[in-house]
Amino acid sequence: MKEERIAFIPKQYFAVVAVLLAIMMSVLDGTIMNVALPTLSRDFHVTPSTAIWVVNAYQLVITMTLLSFASLGDIHGYRRIFLTGVSVFVTASVACALSPTFQMLVVARVFQGLGAACVMSVNTALIRLIYPPRVLGRGMGVNAMVVAVSAAAGPSVAGSILALGSWHWLFVINVPLGLAAIAIGYRLLPHNPVAAVRHRFDVVSAVANALTFGLLIYSLEGFAHSENRRFLLLQLVLLVIIGTFFIRRQLKSSIPVFPVDLLKIPIFSLSMGSSITSFTAQMLAMVSLPFFMQDVLGYGAVGIGLLLTPWPCATILAAPLAGRLVEKVHPGLLGGIGMTVFAIGLCSLYFLPPHPAEWNIIWRMALCGMGFGLFQTPNNVTIVSSAPARRSGGASGMLGTARLLGQTLGTTLVALLFRLFSEGQRAGSCLLLAIFFALCAGIVSSIRITQPSPAKKR
């Protein structure tokens, strides 16, 4: 028994390395391009508003296809979808690096988004297969830590690469990471448990899912940026028609693409609600604070980056700790405490004194990151482990969808509040709304204490 355990642990952790490398690659590519937008605008002779499609195309494709790939993972295996996704991502990265025109770059970014959607749709499902239930929280904590590190490192990595070479290298760095993930994953990633009943992929639902989420995201963006009202109204009408058809079809399906059946599990639906509201709060603060630091406090880009860094650094420390605590403490209680600390941190930023010293900003940012880290890992564990094992793909897809919807709603609200308030009031209004959403997430999380903790299942 002891020899088996010694042999099992290295294989287990090497399998996790494949998942972490791929998720690091996917998250980095979601943030790394923001820094390169001015360079791309200049090199391809396009306007800044056109250049931003390099970012939008990637994010939009992920949101539109995430749940469909999660469903395919339940049918054909998470391992197969993961390896296919990484292969597509690496190939698309090469195409991005070699793109001679802006149009080709955007098309290649679309395929990158498809590869990233494959990875993000099944990454937590694979972690559930790799880790025993009693230590699943630790695996989710490491995953959350890698996501936080990648998100925080994105701008710095991009700045360093652009300082030494051209924008093409932003995509080349994905190749060795992706090849390593494929090599390790092919040898060590586990297969899905054999399903009792096989089911077919619902192509009609997949198309309806893509159109519903695509129209939802595009309508929110259009509303935030005051697009043509008639065009926006047409989008909303189409959203209602297609969305109604989509939801009705899912309610009739035994294993739907959009897992409405999982939403019938009380602790799952509560965790989804707290996830959306928490990420909305996070984006309200993270998007508005750089403008406040620049316009009101007078910091430059480097100073803003350094002052924002304590937030992800504190999350990096808190996430693995929360992963261990969830083995003994109910995730609803941990999440409630985490969101309370997060709200206190946001409140301390709102009451920041005029002309504050750097340390006065740093500890407030760290408090926000610590609270979010204490919440995120237990919440992710609950979403994944409360679903039946054969529906881990659907749960993993819903986890990613909740994050993307919350982030989109947060950025949309920032754009709206920036239109409604003057320069000196913008950040304050965003922080107040962020505090409201953080408290809502904390209340919803605390309600979960009435439900048995799925993290303690054996």
C-alpha positions in Angstrom: 0.0 0.0 0.0 2.8 2.4 0.9 4.6 1.6 -2.4 1.4 2.2 -4.4 0.9 5.6 -2.7 4.5 6.7 -3.4 4.1 5.7 -7.1 0.7 7.4 -7.3 1.5 10.8 -6.0 4.1 11.8 -8.7 1.8 10.7 -11.5 -1.1 12.6 -10.0 0.8 15.8 -9.7 2.4 15.6 -13.1 -1.1 15.2 -14.6 -2.1 18.4 -12.8 0.9 20.1 -14.4 -0.6 19.6 -17.9 -3.8 21.2 -16.8 -2.1 24.1 -15.1 0.2 24.8 -18.1 -2.8 25.0 -20.4 -4.9 27.2 -18.1 -1.9 29.5 -17.6 -1.6 29.8 -21.3 -5.3 30.5 -21.8 -5.5 33.1 -19.0 -2.3 34.8 -20.1 -3.7 35.3 -23.7 -6.8 36.9 -22.2 -4.7 39.7 -20.6 -1.4 39.8 -22.5 -2.9 41.4 -25.6 -4.3 44.5 -23.9 -0.7 45.9 -23.6 0.0 45.2 -27.2 -3.1 47.0 -28.7 -1.3 50.3 -29.4 1.5 48.4 -31.1 -0.9 46.4 -33.2 -2.9 49.5 -34.1 0.3 51.2 -35.4 1.8 48.2 -37.2 -1.4 47.2 -39.0 -2.5 50.8 -39.6 -5.9 50.3 -38.0 -7.8 52.4 -35.5 -7.7 51.6 -31.7 -11.4 50.7 -31.8 -10.7 48.2 -34.6 -7.6 46.8 -32.9 -9.6 45.9 -29.8 -11.2 43.1 -31.8 -8.0 41.1 -31.2 -9.2 41.0 -27.6 -13.0 40.9 -28.1 -12.9 38.0 -30.7 -11.0 35.8 -28.2 -13.3 36.5 -25.2 -16.5 36.4 -27.2 -15.7 33.0 -28.8 -14.9 31.5 -25.4 -18.2 32.7 -23.9 -20.2 31.4 -26.9 -18.7 27.9 -27.0 -17.7 27.1 -23.4 -20.8 25.1 -22.4 -20.9 23.2 -25.8 -17.3 22.0 -25.3 -18.2 21.0 -21.7 -21.1 18.9 -23.0 -18.7 17.3 -25.5 -16.4 16.5 -22.6 -19.1 14.6 -20.8 -19.8 12.6 -24.0 -16.3 12.0 -25.5 -14.1 12.5 -22.4 -12.5 15.5 -20.8 -9.0 14.3 -21.7 -9.8 14.2 -25.4 -11.4 17.7 -25.4 -8.5 19.1 -23.4 -5.8 17.7 -25.7 -7.7 18.8 -28.8 -8.1 22.3 -27.3 -4.4 22.7 -26.5 -3.5 21.4 -30.0 -5.8 24.0 -31.6 -4.5 26.7 -29.3 -0.9 26.0 -30.2 -1.6 25.9 -33.9 -3.6 29.1 -33.8 -0.8 30.8 -31.8 1.6 30.0 -34.7 -0.9 31.4 -37.1 -1.2 34.5 -35.0 2.6 35.0 -34.9 2.8 34.6 -38.7 -0.3 36.7 -39.6 0.6 39.2 -42.4 -2.7 41.1 -42.1 -5.0 42.3 -39.3 -7.9 40.2 -40.7 -5.9 37.0 -40.5 -4.8 37.8 -37.0 -8.4 38.2 -35.9 -9.4 34.9 -37.6 -6.4 33.2 -35.9 -7.6 34.7 -32.5 -11.0 33.2 -33.1 -9.4 29.7 -33.3 -7.3 30.5 -30.3 -10.6 31.3 -28.5 -12.0 27.9 -29.5 -8.9 26.1 -28.2 -9.1 28.1 -24.9 -12.8 27.3 -24.6 -11.9 23.6 -24.8 -9.4 23.9 -22.1 -11.5 26.1 -19.8 -14.6 23.9 -20.2 -13.0 20.8 -18.8 -10.0 21.9 -16.6 -11.8 21.7 -13.3 -13.5 18.5 -14.4 -10.0 17.0 -14.9 -8.9 18.3 -11.6 -11.8 16.4 -10.0 -10.7 13.2 -11.7 -7.1 13.6 -10.7 -7.6 14.5 -7.0 -9.3 12.3 -4.5 -12.4 13.9 -3.1 -10.9 14.5 0.4 -8.2 16.8 -1.1 -10.1 18.3 -4.0 -10.0 21.7 -2.3 -6.2 21.7 -2.5 -6.3 21.0 -6.3 -8.8 23.8 -6.8 -6.7 26.1 -4.6 -3.6 25.5 -6.8 -5.7 26.1 -9.9 -7.1 29.4 -8.5 -3.5 30.4 -7.6 -2.2 29.7 -11.2 -5.1 31.7 -12.6 -4.3 34.6 -10.3 -0.6 34.5 -11.1 -1.3 34.4 -14.9 -3.8 37.3 -14.7 -1.3 39.3 -12.7 1.7 38.5 -14.8 0.0 39.2 -18.2 0.8 42.9 -18.4 4.3 42.5 -17.1 5.1 39.6 -19.5 3.7 41.6 -22.4 5.7 44.7 -21.5 9.0 42.7 -21.2 8.5 40.9 -24.5 7.6 44.1 -26.3 10.6 45.8 -24.8 12.9 43.1 -26.2 11.2 42.2 -29.5 8.1 42.4 -31.7 4.5 41.5 -30.8 4.8 38.2 -32.7 6.7 36.8 -29.7 3.6 37.2 -27.5 2.1 34.3 -29.4 5.3 32.3 -29.8 5.7 31.8 -26.1 2.5 29.7 -26.2 4.2 27.0 -28.3 6.6 25.4 -25.7 4.0 25.7 -23.0 1.4 24.0 -25.2 3.7 21.3 -26.4 4.7 20.5 -22.8 1.0 20.3 -21.8 0.2 18.0 -24.7 3.1 15.7 -24.0 2.3 15.4 -20.2 -1.4 15.2 -20.8 -1.2 12.5 -23.4 0.7 10.2 -21.1 -0.8 11.0 -17.7 -4.3 12.5 -17.8 -7.0 10.1 -16.7 -10.0 9.1 -18.9 -13.6 9.7 -17.9 -15.4 6.9 -15.9 -17.4 4.7 -18.2 -20.9 6.3 -18.5 -23.9 4.1 -17.8 -25.9 5.7 -20.6 -24.4 7.3 -23.7 -26.0 10.4 -25.2 -25.6 12.3 -28.5 -24.4 15.9 -28.8 -27.3 18.4 -29.4 -26.0 20.5 -32.3 -29.2 22.7 -32.4 -28.7 23.5 -28.7 -25.1 24.3 -29.3 -25.9 26.8 -32.0 -28.7 28.3 -29.9 -26.3 28.5 -26.9 -23.7 30.4 -29.0 -26.3 32.8 -30.4 -27.8 33.4 -26.9 -24.6 34.2 -25.1 -23.2 36.0 -28.1 -26.2 38.3 -28.3 -26.2 38.8 -24.5 -22.6 39.9 -24.4 -22.8 42.0 -27.5 -26.0 43.7 -26.2 -24.4 44.5 -22.9 -21.4 46.0 -24.6 -23.6 47.9 -27.0 -25.7 49.3 -24.1 -22.6 50.3 -22.2 -21.1 52.1 -25.2 -24.3 53.8 -26.4 -24.6 52.0 -29.8 -27.4 52.8 -32.2 -30.7 52.2 -30.3 -32.5 50.6 -33.2 -29.7 48.1 -33.7 -29.6 47.5 -30.0 -33.4 46.9 -29.9 -33.1 44.4 -32.7 -30.4 42.5 -30.8 -32.5 42.4 -27.7 -35.6 41.1 -29.7 -33.4 38.3 -31.2 -31.9 37.6 -27.8 -35.4 37.1 -26.3 -36.6 34.9 -29.2 -33.5 32.7 -29.4 -33.0 32.6 -25.7 -36.5 31.5 -25.0 -36.2 28.7 -27.6 -32.9 27.7 -26.1 -34.1 27.5 -22.5 -37.2 25.6 -23.4 -35.2 23.1 -25.4 -32.8 22.6 -22.5 -35.7 22.0 -20.0 -36.9 19.1 -22.3 -33.4 17.6 -22.7 -32.3 14.7 -20.4 -28.6 16.0 -20.5 -28.8 19.6 -21.7 -25.9 21.7 -23.1 -26.9 24.5 -20.7 -27.2 22.3 -17.5 -30.5 23.5 -16.1 -30.8 20.2 -14.4 -27.8 21.1 -12.2 -29.4 24.4 -11.3 -32.1 22.3 -9.5 -29.4 21.4 -6.9 -29.8 24.1 -4.3 -26.1 24.5 -3.3 -25.1 24.5 -6.9 -27.4 27.2 -8.0 -26.5 29.3 -4.9 -22.8 28.9 -5.7 -23.4 30.0 -9.3 -25.2 33.1 -8.0 -22.5 34.0 -5.6 -19.8 33.4 -8.3 -21.5 35.8 -10.8 -22.0 38.6 -8.2 -18.5 38.2 -6.8 -16.8 38.5 -10.2 -19.1 41.5 -11.0 -17.8 43.2 -7.8 -14.2 42.3 -8.7 -14.4 43.8 -12.2 -16.2 46.9 -11.0 -13.2 47.6 -8.7 -10.3 46.4 -10.9 -11.4 48.2 -14.1 -12.3 51.5 -12.3 -9.3 51.8 -9.9 -6.6 52.3 -12.6 -8.5 55.4 -13.9 -8.8 56.7 -10.3 -5.1 56.2 -9.7 -4.2 57.9 -13.0 -6.8 60.8 -13.1 -7.1 61.6 -9.4 -3.9 60.4 -7.7 -1.7 61.1 -10.7 0.2 57.8 -11.0 1.7 56.6 -14.3 1.3 53.2 -15.9 4.2 51.6 -14.0 3.0 53.0 -10.6 -0.6 51.8 -11.2 0.7 48.3 -12.1 2.7 48.1 -8.9 -0.1 49.4 -6.7 -2.6 46.8 -8.2 -0.2 43.9 -7.7 -0.9 43.3 -4.0 -4.5 42.2 -4.9 -3.5 39.1 -7.0 -0.5 38.4 -4.7 -2.8 38.2 -1.7 -5.2 35.9 -3.7 -2.2 33.7 -4.6 -1.5 33.3 -0.9 -5.2 32.9 0.3 -6.5 30.5 -2.4 -4.3 27.4 -1.4 -5.1 28.1 2.2 -8.8 28.2 1.5 -8.3 24.9 -0.4 -7.1 23.2 2.7 -9.7 24.9 5.0 -12.6 23.7 2.9 -11.7 20.1 3.9 -12.8 21.0 7.5 -14.9 24.2 7.2 -18.2 24.5 5.3 -17.6 26.3 2.0 -20.7 28.5 2.7 -19.1 29.8 5.8 -15.7 30.3 4.2 -17.3 32.1 1.2 -19.3 34.3 3.5 -16.2 35.3 5.5 -14.2 35.8 2.3 -16.8 38.1 0.7 -17.1 40.0 4.0 -13.3 40.6 4.0 -13.5 41.6 0.3 -16.3 44.1 1.0 -14.4 45.6 3.9 -11.4 46.0 1.6 -13.5 47.7 -1.0 -15.0 49.9 1.7 -11.5 50.9 2.9 -10.6 51.9 -0.7 -13.8 54.0 -0.9 -12.7 55.9 2.2 -9.2 56.3 1.0 -7.9 59.7 2.3 -6.8 62.4 -0.1 -3.2 62.1 -1.3 -2.6 58.7 0.4 0.8 57.2 0.8 1.6 54.1 -1.2 1.4 51.8 1.8 -2.1 53.1 2.5 -3.2 51.8 -0.8 -1.2 48.6 -0.7 -2.8 47.1 2.4 -6.3 47.9 1.2 -5.6 46.1 -2.2 -4.1 43.1 -0.3 -7.3 42.9 1.9 -9.5 42.8 -1.2 -7.3 40.0 -2.7 -7.2 38.0 0.5 -11.0 38.1 0.8 -11.5 37.1 -2.8 -9.1 34.2 -2.5 -10.8 32.9 0.6 -14.1 32.9 -1.3 -13.1 31.7 -4.8 -11.5 28.3 -4.0 -14.3 27.0 -1.7 -16.9 28.3 -4.2 -15.3 26.5 -7.1 -15.0 23.3 -5.1 -18.7 23.5 -4.3 -19.7 24.0 -7.9 -17.7 21.1 -9.2 -18.2 18.6 -6.4 -22.0 19.2 -6.0 -22.7 17.9 -9.5 -22.8 14.1 -10.2 -19.4 12.8 -11.4 -20.7 12.1 -14.9 -21.8 15.8 -15.2 -18.4 17.2 -14.1 -18.0 18.7 -17.6 -21.3 20.6 -17.3 -20.3 21.9 -13.9 -16.9 22.9 -15.1 -18.5 24.8 -18.0 -20.9 26.5 -15.8 -18.1 27.6 -13.5 -16.3 29.3 -16.4 -19.5 30.8 -17.7 -20.4 32.3 -14.3 -16.9 34.0 -14.2 -17.2 35.4 -17.8 -20.8 36.6 -17.2 -19.8 38.3 -13.9 -16.7 39.9 -15.5 -18.8 41.1 -18.5 -21.5 42.6 -16.3 -18.8 44.3 -14.2 -17.1 46.0 -17.1 -20.5 47.0 -18.6 -21.5 48.6 -15.3 -18.2 50.5 -15.2 -18.7 51.9 -18.7 -22.3 52.9 -17.7 -21.2 54.6 -14.5 -18.4 56.4 -16.2 -21.0 57.9 -18.6 -23.3 59.0 -15.7 -20.8 60.5 -13.3 -18.0 63.1 -13.4 -14.3 62.2 -13.3 -14.0 62.7 -9.5 -17.1 60.5 -8.7 -16.6 57.6 -11.2 -14.3 55.4 -9.1 -16.4 56.0 -5.9 -19.7 55.1 -7.6 -18.0 51.9 -9.0 -16.7 50.9 -5.5 -20.0 51.5 -3.9 -21.7 49.2 -6.4 -18.9 46.7 -6.0 -19.5 46.7 -2.2 -23.2 46.0 -2.8 -22.4 43.0 -5.1 -19.8 41.7 -2.7 -22.2 41.8 0.2 -24.9 40.0 -2.0 -22.3 37.3 -2.8 -21.5 37.0 0.9 -25.2 36.7 1.9 -25.9 34.1 -0.9 -22.8 32.2 0.1 -23.8 32.1 3.8 -27.2 30.7 2.9 -25.4 27.6 1.6 -24.6 26.6 5.2 -28.1 25.1 5.4 -27.0 22.6 2.7 -24.6 19.6 3.3 -21.1 20.4 2.1 -20.3 18.4 -1.1 -16.6 19.0 -0.4 -16.7 16.5 2.5 -18.2 13.6 0.4 -16.0 10.5 0.3 
